[in-house]
Amino acid sequence: MKLHPGVLMVWTGLLSLSLAAPALAFVRSADSKTGACLWWQSRTLQYYANEGCSKDVPLASCLAAVDASGQTWNQQSCTDLLFVFKGSTPRTDVGFDQSNWSNNINLMIWQETTWTHDRRAIGLTTTTYDTETGRVVDADVEFNGKYFTFSTSDSAVRTDIRNTLTHELGHCIGLDHNSLPDSTMYANADEGEVTKRNLSQDDIDGECFIYPVGQKTPSCIPESESKKSGCGCGALASGMGDLGASLPWLLGIFGWMGVRLRRRLAPAFPREKN
């Protein structure tokens, strides 16, 4: 598989999936130029957490929350997608090593001292994929430990780990933000929110559409054709919402590592860590 270098750009828009009635609201992530929707060839996705996990909670509780987030996506009988948590690792490298493919892992990591992204982002997923086919080869999730305090409590008053990671794992498998406030894939989260721990029907529909049991992943087709056949991805231009967090943003990276698709979860009302 060939990874094509991307052109440095920022693109704001909404990628919508049109299905036969009744219409579903889940949204697939897609390359802005080729229209290829993102998907994994393997239905078993292994992932790791950096050994520090979050400094805000005991290590065992943090790792258990990371595992539970993947298990949430594993509970649906309509899909054979399986997240497998492999435990902790000392590795800190985010991104894709083009020169040594076998050395790449899907990493979950808390950035506690330095956060180089938008300070309002709670978590951010970086996905490396083939721009022509949409096939994903690597996905890493960064948590904003510098500006947010994390928790694993069922009655969280801080930023809940499972609430955040369950959302980010949805980006890892090829789901984008949608417009449903009750959905795990909604772009915003309040402090103390735990509702994204559990998938809405829309989230389940999206997972099972992309990874149906025993069937191939449906590919995206041009919007004009989707209106004829009943499925496909289309792009609708749109402006930025509040704080730029209510809509997805797409960033192409120029270089050997090809194109990275980045998605973030942001607070409904920005709060800074004390």
DOLUMDREN-480342 format. One record per residue: residue in one letter; x negated, y, z of N, C-alpha, C in turn. Coordinates in steps of 0.001 Angstrom, whole numbers, plus 500000, padded with zeros to 6 digits. Layout:
AXYZXYZXYZ/...
***
This chain:
M499160498815500000500000500000500000499120501242500000/K499481502191499194498688503411499069499366504556499803/L498623505223500670499135506403501347498673507621500579/H499632508435500162499288509613499392499067510804500317/P498015511586500047497802512770500881498939513752500698/G499316514390501782500396515359501726499860516753501481/V500728517652501130500376519056500964500776519779502242/L499918520643502740500208521349503972501406522267503768/M502477521975504517503690522761504341504581522583505556/V505512523501505716506545523352506730507886523457506020/W508762522492506250510051522446505572511130522253506601/T512162523056506537513257522941507482514514522574506723/G515199521546507174516402521143506484517081520018507190/L518160519522506626518927518447507207519077517352506180/L518637516143506511518744515013505603519948514194506020/S520951514132505178522196513486505573522410512199504809/L523056511255505445523352509972504837524838509900504555/S525217509660503294526618509565502931526997508107502760/L528031507686503452528473506302503393529940506257502999/A530391505074502605531795504912502281532629505231503522/A533818505790503319534679506186504434535004504991505322/P535066505203506672534862506492507321533390506876507379/A533101508148507164531716508602507114531063508469508479/L529787508108508489529013507991509715528070509180509812/A527728509512511032526946510728511234525469510478511443/F525022509218511456523589509016511658522820509526510451/V521590509921510693520762510543509660519453509781509538/R519051509454508334517777508775508109516686509797507799/S515503509576508348514351510407508024513873510056506627/A513515511067505851513088510833504479512004511819504086/D511183511430503121510162512322502592510833513433501796/S510415514679502005511083515822501391510912515884499880/K509852515286499365509600515368497919510115514145497169/T509828512953497674510218511737496962511613511265497336/G512113511693498504513424511237498958513414509845499548/A512223509236499659512135507882500200512443507891501692/C513396507059502115513738506966503533512722506098504261/L512487506420505519511457505720506298511975504399506859/W511115503391506839511477502061507328510207501254507589/W510318500250508453509218499331508727509459498015507983/Q508396497476507389508533496172506747508685495062507782/S507876495135508830507992494163509914509150494567510814/R509941493601511246511054493885512150510626493767513620/T509371493410513863508843493346515228507834494470515406/L508154495438516255507317496615516435506676496590517816/Q505368496408517841504638496419519102504218497850519439/Y504298498182520725503872499514521140503217499452522513/Y502393500456522795501598500514524017501800501863524697/A501496501912525980501459503173526719500035503411527191/N499597504648527099498296504977527670498294504636529149/E497178504142529650497098503624531009497410504664532086/G497334505950531767497680506974532740499177507164532868/C499892506785531812501337506993531723501637508416532185/S502668508644532999502944509992533502502428510132534924/K501725511210535191501197511435536548502296511832537532/D503502512081537021504598512525537873505303511386538605/V505099510140538151505789508997538764504789507868538972/P505087506916539869504187505771540050504003505015538735/L502813504477538537502483503823537278503459502704536938/A503790501853537911504694500732537647506060501223537185/S506548502292537788507854502839537405507810503425536001/C506692504074535685506535504670534356506498503585533280/L505706502547533498505602501470532510506927500734532353/A507650500566533463508957499903533391509933500733532561/A509858502054532674510726502923531891510372502880530408/V509085502797530107508646502689528712509157501387528100/D509080500299528864509585499011528402511100499054528208/A511813499623529174513273499670529121513781500474527927/S513026501474527526513431502292526378513464501463525102/G512474500607524929512468499720523769513566498681523847/Q513807498162525057514840497148525234516223497679524856/T516440498964525034517731499548524666518034499339523191/W517009499489522353517204499296520911517268497815520542/N516886496922521459516860495479521174518190494785521440/Q519166495479521964520378494833522461521480494641521426/Q521245495042520193522315495017519202522249493743518356/S523363493026518263523400491760517524523434491961516012/C523716493188515568523812493450514129522457493731513487/T521381493701514279520048493969513745519061492938514271/D518007492697513508516941491820513984515668492615514284/L515807493941514408514689494775514832514369494484516294/L513075494383516607512670494044517972511472494879518397/F511644495669519451510526496366520076509872495438521097/V508545495374521067507796494554522023506770495450522708/F506980495689524008506046496515524763504862495668525204/K503663496089524821502444495318525071501681495790526301/G502247496734527048501593497173528273500714498393528075/S499788498586529000498960499796529005497655499593528242/T497085500697527819495831500700527077495052501966527424/P493716501903527427492926503119527669492875504053526460/R493388503636525345493270504432524132494083505717524207/T493550506747523567494192508059523553494368508607522141/D493994507830521140493999508330519766495419508352519193/V495852509533518788497138509729518148496910509945516664/G497668509261515836497479509379514399497026508071513800/F496706508090512527496405506874511775494967506860511291/D494265505764511572492887505578511129492919504912509757/Q492757505724508698492848505223507331491714504256507002/S490566504435507644489400503614507312489423502248507994/N490272502098508980490331500825509718491776500543510117/W492545500046509162493976499872509364494294498966510548/S493506497921510731493791496937511780493564497497513184/N492929498670513263492616499256514555493733500172515062/N494791500360514291495858501276514671496877500609515584/I497364501368516554498430500903517422499492501995517531/N500704501600517887501773502550518161501655502944519635/L501269504193519860500876504636521196501867505632521787/M502211505423523063503003506377523840502048507035524843/I501931508353524806500924508998525642501429510331526196/W501143510564527471501454511840528111500258512777527963/Q500494513957527417499462514975527299499620515910528503/E498805515694529530499004516370530812498298517724530920/T497183517879530265496396519109530422496411520002529190/T496513519412528018496509520189526780497690519784525907/W498460520744525479499602520499524596499480521449523422/T499168520917522258498871521743521087500097522013520225/H501249521466520613502467521651519837503327522745520486/D504524522941519962505466523891520535505693523556522012/R505466524517522900505543524255524337506958523880524772/R507981524190523947509351523867524295509711522424523971/A508850521712523249509126520329522883508852519406524065/I509831518580524422509655517606525503508807516438525018/G509133515933523832508387514829523247508284515028521756/L507288514413521151507071514574519718506564513268519126/T507172512846518029506801511609517351506075511914516050/T504935511310515848504177511423514607504224510086513887/T504757510086512664504926508863511889504105508949510613/T503316507929510330502525507868509109503151506839508181/Y503374507224506929504125506354506019503690506570504569/D504078505645503720503833505737502292504892506670501697/T504466507743501051505416508735500559506272508219499398/E505819507183498688506581506674497555507640505666497970/T507316504836498968508253503784499373508939504074500703/G508350504955501517508884505232502840508442504230503892/R507635503270503505507205502237504455506290502847505517/V506665502683506772505908503228507894504784502273508279/V503624502836508599502485502018509027502032502345510449/D502523503465511005502088503838512350503040504888512915/A503293504800514226504111505811514894503585506014516312/D503365507239516687502867507580518022503781508632518652/V503990508519519958504839509460520681504012510179521737/E504076511508521717503422512330522736504484512960523640/F504217512942524950505093513571525928504425514840526443/N505212515883526588504691517177527023504589517218528548/G503526516616529081503309516592530514502754517885531063/K502348518779530183501798520060530631502902521017531094/Y504015521027530375505066521994530670506343521384531236/F506392520023531355507574519370531896507171518357532968/T508019518211533967507831517214535016508770516049534741/F508228514823534725509010513650534346509469512855535564/S510531512083535349511136511301536420511665509992535858/T511860509003536745512504507737536349513751507479537174/S514149508426537991515306508261538868516601508225538072/D517569507417538547518876507366537897519617508688538040/S519305509428539070519894510753539264518788511791539101/A518194511789537937517022512624537676517355514112537774/V516463514842538377516579516291538392515447516902537572/R514631516051537027513545516475536155513819515955534752/T512774515731533974512925515222532623512797513705532651/D513833513024532266513882511570532385513055510889531291/I512225509937531687511359509245530729512171508432529735/R513101507643530225513895506799529325514757507641528393/N515312508719528907516121509607528082515304510146526908/T514045510477527193513153511038526170512653509973525205/L512148508865525743511510507869524885512519507097524040/T513696506822524564514706506144523748515008506973522508/H515075508278522675515260509198521541514079509118520572/E512867509193521106511682509199520242511505507867519502/L511862506759520132511772505468519445512750505407518278/G513844506136518385514748506235517246514068506884516059/H513243507919516322512458508523515245511443507518514691/C510864506724515574509863505747515139510430504775514107/I511707504417514245512282503412513330512932504030512101/G512910505374512001513406506010510788514699506775510925/L515107507087512161516299507904512369515908509348512641/D516686510262512102516438511686512294517463512238513281/H517359513522513598518343514169514459519711514195513776/N520757514087514579522097514245514043522825515343514806/S524075515570514455524821516702515004525759516319516141/L525649515100516667526553514623517711525933514795519095/P526468515671519926525881515936521247525789514707522139/D526674513725521945526661512531522787525734511435522274/S525069511679521165524207510676520551522796510726521123/T522159509575521188520749509518521580519891510338520635/M520265510404519362519461511113518379519827512589518226/Y520603513125519154520846514564519176519541515263519567/A519305516454519037517982517075519127517659517716520471/N518663517934521330518426518661522568518745517818523795/A518095518168524908518348517471526169518218518444527327/D519186518395528245519113519201529455518175518557530465/E517642519356531368516858518818532466517765517937533324/G517294516748533658518084515812534441519005514931533618/E519076515142532321519955514328531465519461512887531385/V520394511933531446520059510515531307520944509823530271/T521822510554529607522779509934528684522113509324527450/K520931509839527060520253509285525893519598507930526182/R519650507489527433519175506138527745519996505081527025/N521273505394526776522201504450526163522587504922524767/L522577504010523809522886504364522432524379504606522245/S524704505593521431526084505786521003526348504846519829/Q527598504731519437527917503879518299527225504364517041/D527081505666516920526399506236515758524941505795515694/D524264505781516843522867505333516888522768503858516500/I523702503058517013523718501628516696523980501420515208/D524914502176514659525206502069513227523967502378512395/G523216503400512808522012503757512068520963502669512119/E520713502132513317519736501056513459520116499849512620/C521380499473512674521820498259511986521934498462510477/F522151499704510045522157499979508619520756499845508039/I519762500344508765518384500292508267517795498891508386/Y518145498174509460517561496854509726518658495811509944/P519461495513508917520539494529509073519974493118509207/V520622492303510018520151490939510258520010490165508943/G518803489660508698518561488800507549518660489470506196/Q518717490798506156518848491513504895517769492575504762/K517534492986503530516538494015503279517049495387503717/T516115496269503978516455497646504311516971498369503071/P518146499012503135518646499773501987517714500940501673/S517494501184500405516648502305500013517501503537499792/C516868504710499807517585505949499531517678506160498030/I518738506767497609518919507095496200519327508556496110/P519177509174494921519528510591494800520959510872495227/E521183512074495738522495512434496259523588512293495214/S523308512670493963524323512583492917524776511149492702/E523825510215492806524157508812492644524868508277493881/S524521508818495054525131508323496281526631508588496290/K527059509662495638528480509972495596529239508947494766/K528525508292493849529155507271493024529183505919493730/S528062505586494385527931504247494939528295504155496415/G528275505293497132528693505269498526527569505231499534/C526315505268499111525239505313500104524037506037499532/G523248506601500402522048507289499949521735508481500818/C520663509159500543520242510312501320520299511559500466/G520720512647501043520729513917500344520112514979501210/A519598516048500643518974517128501403519832518374501313/L520107518975502445520890520203502503520056521283503158/A519824522380502459519018523465503016519765524108504168/S519014524526505189519639525144506353518630525993507082/G519097526971507866518221527809508656517930527191509997/M517049527829510770516688527336512082517788527646513077/G518036526703513999519001526932515067518310527542516265/D518977527520517434518385528064518648517040527443518926/L516038528284519113514668527860519431514063526995518343/G514757526874517203514258526000516148514366524547516509/A515138524192517553515151522819518039516387522052517610/S517392522720517079518617522025516742518550521353515386/L517492521624514622517313520977513334515938520331513281/P515815519258512481514515518607512353513542519477511567/W512267519240511763511269519929510954510251518925510442/L509811519176509227508968518234508524507636518879508219/L506565518180508565505233518734508372504382517756507583/G503904518168506417502997517349505652501564517690506020/I500700516692506149499317516910506534498420516573505340/F497543517484504995496616517248503887495403516470504382/G495081515362503740493912514586504135494118513103503892/W493172512307504313493192510876504053494333510159504754/M494830510722505799495832510027506581497223510115505991/G497366510747504869498640510787504208499606511729504906/V500877511471504751501899512355505281502346511883506654/R502472512828507557503007512524508871504359513210509026/L505316512487509519506615513063509805506710513270511300/R506930514495511732506969514791513157508370515216513576/R508816514654514657510125514985515193509980515293516674/R510754516217517186510614516584518579511967516580519275/L511946516314520568513106516476521427512868517722522252/A513822518651522244513662519925522946514773520109523963/P514498520890525018515538521146526019516613522057525472/A517841521858525939518909522745525527518634524169526015/F518029524275527207517600525556527741516149525373528197/P515206526095527597513786525871527906513447526155529357/R512727525226529958512250525407531325510782525063531357/E510037525805532092508614525536532196508321524792533490/K507326523942533416506889523210534597506245524181535571/N506587524033536848506003524907537877504538524573538116/
***
